[in-house]
Structures are given as C-alpha cells and as structure tokens.
Amino acid sequence: MNPEYAAHQGRLRIRPLERGDLEPLRLARNDAVYARFLTPMPEVSAEQQRAWYEAYLEDGDVLIWGIEDEARGVFVGATALFRFRPKRSGGAAAARASSKKPPCCEAGKTLILPGEAGRGFATRGKILTMAIGFKVLGMEKMDTHVEAENIASLRSTQRCGFTADPRPPKKTGGKGGYFTITKAEFLKLHPQLRDVAIWKV
Ligand SMILES: CC(C)(COP(=O)(O)OP(=O)(O)OC[C@H]1O[C@@H](n2cnc3c(N)ncnc32)[C@H](O)[C@@H]1OP(=O)(O)O)[C@@H](O)C(=O)NCCC(=O)NCCS
C-alpha cells in the first residue's frame, strides 16, 4: 500500500512509490551482485515488476517511499516501513489481542540505485521514513535486520540510531543481526527532525 505521507528535508524528498520508479528499481534488483543482500529471486521482467507494484498497492503491511534528490530532480532509490504490529488490517479483535504491545514495525527494504550509492541517500531517506513512522503513524519502536556482510547497510543502520537487539535469536553471526530503536531514542538522536516537513499526499 502506498504511504499517505511525504516528507522533505534539505535536498531530500520522500514520496509514495510511483510507476515511473519501477524500471530503474527493476534494473538494480536484477543486478545479482548489487542485490545479493535482498531476497533472492530470478530475473524480474518488466511485466512481473508491474504486477508486483499492483499487488503492493493492495498490501496493507508495507509502505514504500521513493527517495528523490530534489537538487537534481532525480529518483535515487526506495525504502520502506513494513510488518506493522499490531497488524493494521487484522481487525479490532487482533488489535485488542496485541494491544499491550507498543505499536512497532520494521524499517528497511532499502535500495539505492547503483549510480547513486555512497552519497548518504539510504541513511537520510530511512531517517525521513522513520520520522513519518514515529511522528505521524504512531510507532513507538522499530526493528531492522541486517546481513553480517552488508557493511554499507550496517553502517547506515547505525547512523539512523539503531542499536543491536540481543533479544531475538541471531540469524547471522559477526556484525549482522537484529537492531532496534524506540521513538524516544530516535527523537533524541535526531533533534533536527523537529523541523522536518511532513505532509499528506
Ligand atoms: C545498502 C545501501 C542501501 C546503502 O545505500 P547508500 O545510499 O550507499 O548508503 P549511505 O550513502 O547512506 O551510506 C551509509 C554508510 O555506509 C558507508 N558505505 C557506503 N558504501 C560502503 C561500502 N561499499 N563499504 C563500506 N562502507 C560503505 C557510507 O560511507 C556511510 O557511512 P558514513 O555515514 O559513516 O560515511 C545500498 O548500497 C544498496 O541499495 N545496496 C543494495 C541493496 C541492499 O543491500 N539493501 C539493504 C538491505 S535492506
């Protein structure tokens, strides 16, 4: 499902994923070396990518933002919030059953186009989605999982303020694993977000 909110800070804007983003994302996704840390899948055709997008628009449990470098007016990648708990579409009973737990979700599924990597877009884009999650969507906590060998993602995760979560069993050894952050920790770490522009699209 596309997000209802967009945000802007500095030269960066995040807004709902558009059909025009699909082809550059598909090409990056099909680059086996580049996408080695994403869910493995055979080469994606343009038709499959369009079908994926239509299914995504109906999926209430994942919100994907396109990241734009406003200074150059270009799309540079995408990032998401997903796996919302309590479930957003689980009905009142499901919401009541898990209402003792603070609302939380995962942050990730980030992909920056190969030609745009290394300029801070992943970190700053993710921070903006997290600002929307914490300030507008009512999240109290976020988690993320990073592969042990994905150094750029690991570094970006730390820059966003996530710290290692010792509770869930580690899927990966070494420097990988689960990371977590609370709303209070996030807002303390990123005081500049007091002025972030967030609006309904
Ligand atoms: C991982 C990924 C999202 C990072 O995007 P990015 O825009 O290049 O990341 P940033 O520019 O925000 O960099 C984050 C940090 O990693 C560092 N970094 C980036 N590439 C690096 C590399 N190849 N080796 C070591 N450090 C690297 C940056 O210097 C930065 O650290 P700093 O803030 O201390 O300088 C991008 O490489 C990508 O899309 N990879 C393929 C898909 C993927 O693995 N997604 C993550 C899984 S959800």
The ligand as an SDF file (V2000), in Angstrom:
LIG
                    3D

 48 50  0  0  0  0  0  0  0  0999 V2000
   22.9860   -0.6670    1.3130 C   0  0  0  0  0  0  0  0  0  0  0  0
   22.5730    0.5640    0.5290 C   0  0  0  0  0  0  0  0  0  0  0  0
   21.0700    0.7830    0.7200 C   0  0  0  0  0  0  0  0  0  0  0  0
   23.3550    1.7780    1.0580 C   0  0  0  0  0  0  0  0  0  0  0  0
   22.9500    2.9160    0.3380 O   0  0  0  0  0  0  0  0  0  0  0  0
   23.8640    4.2370    0.2990 P   0  0  0  0  0  0  0  0  0  0  0  0
   22.9870    5.3680   -0.1300 O   0  0  0  0  0  0  0  0  0  0  0  0
   25.0760    3.9790   -0.4800 O   0  0  0  0  0  0  0  0  0  0  0  0
   24.2330    4.3950    1.8430 O   0  0  0  0  0  0  0  0  0  0  0  0
   24.7810    5.7180    2.5400 P   0  0  0  0  0  0  0  0  0  0  0  0
   25.4220    6.5920    1.4960 O   0  0  0  0  0  0  0  0  0  0  0  0
   23.6760    6.2790    3.3470 O   0  0  0  0  0  0  0  0  0  0  0  0
   25.9630    5.1340    3.3970 O   0  0  0  0  0  0  0  0  0  0  0  0
   25.8020    4.5820    4.6340 C   0  0  0  0  0  0  0  0  0  0  0  0
   27.1710    4.4000    5.2880 C   0  0  0  0  0  0  0  0  0  0  0  0
   27.8210    3.2750    4.6920 O   0  0  0  0  0  0  0  0  0  0  0  0
   29.0870    3.6620    4.2030 C   0  0  0  0  0  0  0  0  0  0  0  0
   29.3000    2.9120    2.9850 N   0  0  0  0  0  0  0  0  0  0  0  0
   28.6270    3.0080    1.8250 C   0  0  0  0  0  0  0  0  0  0  0  0
   29.0970    2.1070    0.9330 N   0  0  0  0  0  0  0  0  0  0  0  0
   30.0770    1.4290    1.5780 C   0  0  0  0  0  0  0  0  0  0  0  0
   30.9470    0.3580    1.2070 C   0  0  0  0  0  0  0  0  0  0  0  0
   30.8640   -0.1990   -0.0020 N   0  0  0  0  0  0  0  0  0  0  0  0
   31.8620   -0.0840    2.1140 N   0  0  0  0  0  0  0  0  0  0  0  0
   31.9130    0.4710    3.3350 C   0  0  0  0  0  0  0  0  0  0  0  0
   31.1260    1.4820    3.7640 N   0  0  0  0  0  0  0  0  0  0  0  0
   30.2260    1.9470    2.8790 C   0  0  0  0  0  0  0  0  0  0  0  0
   28.9870    5.1420    3.9410 C   0  0  0  0  0  0  0  0  0  0  0  0
   30.2580    5.7690    3.9660 O   0  0  0  0  0  0  0  0  0  0  0  0
   28.1120    5.5790    5.0990 C   0  0  0  0  0  0  0  0  0  0  0  0
   28.8460    5.6570    6.3040 O   0  0  0  0  0  0  0  0  0  0  0  0
   29.1970    7.0980    6.9320 P   0  0  0  0  0  0  0  0  0  0  0  0
   27.8640    7.7600    7.1870 O   0  0  0  0  0  0  0  0  0  0  0  0
   29.9370    6.7570    8.1550 O   0  0  0  0  0  0  0  0  0  0  0  0
   30.0090    7.8060    5.8730 O   0  0  0  0  0  0  0  0  0  0  0  0
   22.8900    0.4320   -0.9960 C   0  0  0  0  0  0  0  0  0  0  0  0
   24.2490    0.1010   -1.1480 O   0  0  0  0  0  0  0  0  0  0  0  0
   22.0530   -0.6310   -1.6810 C   0  0  0  0  0  0  0  0  0  0  0  0
   20.9730   -0.3390   -2.1810 O   0  0  0  0  0  0  0  0  0  0  0  0
   22.5510   -1.8920   -1.7070 N   0  0  0  0  0  0  0  0  0  0  0  0
   21.8570   -2.9870   -2.3600 C   0  0  0  0  0  0  0  0  0  0  0  0
   20.5860   -3.3920   -1.6330 C   0  0  0  0  0  0  0  0  0  0  0  0
   20.8240   -3.6040   -0.1430 C   0  0  0  0  0  0  0  0  0  0  0  0
   21.7640   -4.2630    0.2530 O   0  0  0  0  0  0  0  0  0  0  0  0
   19.8880   -3.0720    0.6810 N   0  0  0  0  0  0  0  0  0  0  0  0
   19.9880   -3.1980    2.1210 C   0  0  0  0  0  0  0  0  0  0  0  0
   19.2470   -4.3700    2.5890 C   0  0  0  0  0  0  0  0  0  0  0  0
   17.6330   -3.8940    3.1510 S   0  0  0  0  0  0  0  0  0  0  0  0
  1  2  1  0
  2  3  1  0
  2  4  1  0
  2 36  1  0
  4  5  1  0
  5  6  1  0
  6  7  2  0
  6  8  1  0
  6  9  1  0
  9 10  1  0
 10 11  2  0
 10 12  1  0
 10 13  1  0
 13 14  1  0
 14 15  1  0
 15 16  1  0
 15 30  1  0
 16 17  1  0
 17 18  1  0
 17 28  1  0
 18 19  1  0
 18 27  1  0
 19 20  2  0
 20 21  1  0
 21 22  1  0
 21 27  2  0
 22 23  1  0
 22 24  2  0
 24 25  1  0
 25 26  2  0
 26 27  1  0
 28 29  1  0
 28 30  1  0
 30 31  1  0
 31 32  1  0
 32 33  2  0
 32 34  1  0
 32 35  1  0
 36 37  1  0
 36 38  1  0
 38 39  2  0
 38 40  1  0
 40 41  1  0
 41 42  1  0
 42 43  1  0
 43 44  2  0
 43 45  1  0
 45 46  1  0
 46 47  1  0
 47 48  1  0
M  END
$$$$
